[in-house]
Every structure is written in structure tokens, then in C-alpha cells.
């Protein structure tokens, strides 16, 4: 059974291009995003990791650490970082896990238990290792996304989803379709009319079960 929302994510020790980490200790009291890809020096993933690098200030504003994972080794990661930085036009300051033994990929259910990396491997051998996991400070999985190899991930959407998760956690609300920071939020149905009035003040009842309000200050 794969990881489900609100499961505690696996803890592990791993080598990265920034040195050895213990995953839960590395997260600390922060939010974290683990994003994976099938192989270094591949075109789509180079653009994606560049996009992550360009958002460094946004991750920091949100108290969020980001970390990559690949089935290649530390030295390959260090060499690939130069290409990522060339594409991004900025430093790629986040670590990348060297998951050569597939321990992390299997622990997060990105590859079947019997998977292995053959000699002369290609990205197709680890194609399913292409996912995004957003993890809360409680070390629980809050959101996951999996993409095919030929569609680049939209990290503006990852950032938007992170905003939604953090807003929901902080204010006990939900967010509607296409929500962005500053938009009205959904009042959970667990709030009766009196409780909703006390917490949110004025709100709009669209349907008996759909009530919209400003995000509490």
C-alpha cells in the first residue's frame, strides 16, 4: 500500500550533494517538499529543477525546505547542478539525494519492491520516480502528485497548493477550486451558523453546505 494523505512519511538516512542527512531531522519544524526525477542530465527535469531554484525566496517565505531525489550518485548531482544553474540563471541551493540503492524511491512507493537499476540504465528504468510530496512539520504527507516523463511539472501550482495547505492548517478552513492567496475561503461544514459567525464574521452562503468568507486575519 502506498503512502496516503496524513501518513507519517518514511524517515531515512541518505547521502546528498550537501552531505549526509537524516530526513526527519532535516525537516525539523519546517514544511518540506521532496521532488523526484528518474535521472540526472535529462531535459525536462533540468528545466524543472531550474524552476525550483528560481523559487528559492518563495520557499523561504513559507518556511519550506525543498530537496530533490535521483537514482544517480552525488558526483553526478554536483555536475548536473551546473547545468541546472545555467538554465535557471541562479544558484540551485537545495540538496539532491543520491538514491542509487533505490531505498528512498521504494520507501515512498515510487518503484515496486523488486525494481533494480540495470547496467547502462536509462530514464525509462526509473520512469515512475517522478513525483512531488508536500510534507508538514508533523512529518505527515499533506499532498502528492505524480507526473509522466513527457509533461513538465508546474511549480507555480506546487507553490499554490502549498499556500492552500498552510492557509487551511493555520485557519481551519478549506480552499475552493483555483484558489489563490487573498481569495475567499470555504467555511468547513463542521462550523454551525453561530460558530461560523463568531470565527469569520460576515460570510456568504452560496448553498447550505457552501459558505465563503475572507481568510481570518
N, C-alpha and C positions, 0 to 999 in steps of 0.2 A: 504494500500500500504506500503510495507516495505521500509527500508532505501535504497536509491540509491547513487551511487558514486557522490560526491560533495554536497550531502545534509549536512546541519548542524546537527550534532548528538545531541540527546536529552541532556539537562542539567538536573541534578538531585542532590538531597541531599541523602546521604546514609551512613549507618554505615559500617565500615570495622574493621578488626583486628588492624588497626593503628589509629582508631578514626573516627570521622565524617568528610566527605568530601563533597564539592560542586564540581561536576565533572569538569565543565569548568574552575573553579578557580584552581583546582588541576592540570589540564593540563598546564595552564599558557601559556608560549611561546614555549613549547616543542612539539615534536611529542608524540603520545601516542598509546599504544596497549592495548585494552581491550580483554581479552580472558576468555571464559566462560566454565563451565562444569556442568553436571547435579547433582552431589552430592559429598560431601566430603568422604574420605576413600574409593575411588573406584580405582581399579588397574591401568587402562590405564591413567587416569587423574593424578594420583600420579607421574607416570613417566614423563608426560608432564610438570607438574608444576616444577618437578625437573630439566627438561631441560631448562625451563625459568630461574630458579635460577642460573644455571651454566653459562648462557649468560649475567650475570649482567654487566660485564665490557663492553661487546659489545653494550648493550642498552645504557649505559652511554656515550660511544664514539660517539654515533649517536644522542645524545640529546633527548633520547626517554624514557618516563616513561612507565612502564608496570603495569597493575592492573588486578587481577582476579575477577570473579564474580561467585557466587554459591547461590543456593536456601537454603543453610544451614545457621546457625547463627554464630555469632562472636566466641563464645566459641568452637564450632566445628572447625572453621577455625584455631584457635590457637592450638588445639590438633592435627589437621591434618598436620599443618606446621612441627611438629616434625617428622612425617613420611616422608614428602617431603624432609626435610633436611637430613634424614638418607639415602634416596635413592640417592639424589643428591650429597651428600658429601660436602655440602656447605650451607651457610645461604640462606633462602628464604626471602629476604628483601623487597619484593613487597607486597602491601596490597591486601586483598581479600574482595570484597564487600559481605555483608550479605543480600542477596536479598530474604528474607523469604516471603515477600509480593508480589514478582514477578514484582514489578514496573519496575525494570531495564530490566528484560527479556522481558517484554511486550513492553516497550518503544523502544527496539532495534529489535522488531518483531521476537524474538526467540521463543515465545509461543503465541498461539491465545488468544484473549482478554478474552475469557471465561475460560481459564485454571485456575486451582487451585491445591494446594498441599493437597492430602488427608492424613488422619491419616495413619501412617505406610507406608508412601510413599517410593518408590524405585526409582533408577535412570531412569527407564522407564517412570515414570510420568513426568519427565522433560528432556527427551532424546534429544529434539531439542535444548536445551540450551547447545550448543557445537559449538562455533563459535569463529572467530578471527576478530577483527575490527582494522584497522590501521587508525589513525586519525591525521590530520595535525595540525600545530599550529593555523590555522584559524578555528579550531573546525569542519572541514568538513571531511566526510568519504572519505578516499582515496582508500581503498581496504577492501573486506570482504571475508571470507572463512567459509564454514560450513562443518563439518565432521560428519560421523556416529559414534556411540559409540564404534565400534569394530576396528577402524583404528586410530592409534595414529597420532597426528599432527606432521609434520616435521618442527621444529622451525628453522632449518637451512634455509628452504625455506622462512619462515616468515622474517628472517633476510635478505635474498637475495632480497625479494620483497621490504622490507623497503629501502635497498640500492638503488634499482631501482627507487622507488618513490622519494627519496631525490635527487638522481642524476638528474632525469627528471625535478624536480621542480627548482633546482639550475641552471641548464644549458640550459633549454628549449630544451630538446632532448627526444627521446624515447629509449627504450632498446629492443633488439631483443630476440628471444627465447633463453633460457638457459644462459642469460647474467649474468656475474659476474663482480665485480669491477675490472677495468683495461682493460676489453674487449672494443671493438669498440661499439659506439652507433649509433643509427639511426637518420639521419637528418630529421626533420619534413618536410612534403611536403609544408608547408606554407613558407619555405625559397626558394626563387628562386635561380638560379645559382650564381648570384652576391652576394646575402646576405649570402648564404652558404659558398662561398669562403672567404668572409670577416670575418665570425664568426669562421669557422673551418679550414681555410687554405686548405691544401690538403685533398681530400676525394676521396673515391672510389664509382663510380657509378655502382652498380650491375644490376639494372634495372632503367628505367627512374624515377620510383617512389620509389626506394630503394637505398639510398645513405648512406654509412658507413663512420664514421670518429672517430678519437680519441676524448675522452672526453676533452672538453676545460679545460685549467688549470685555 
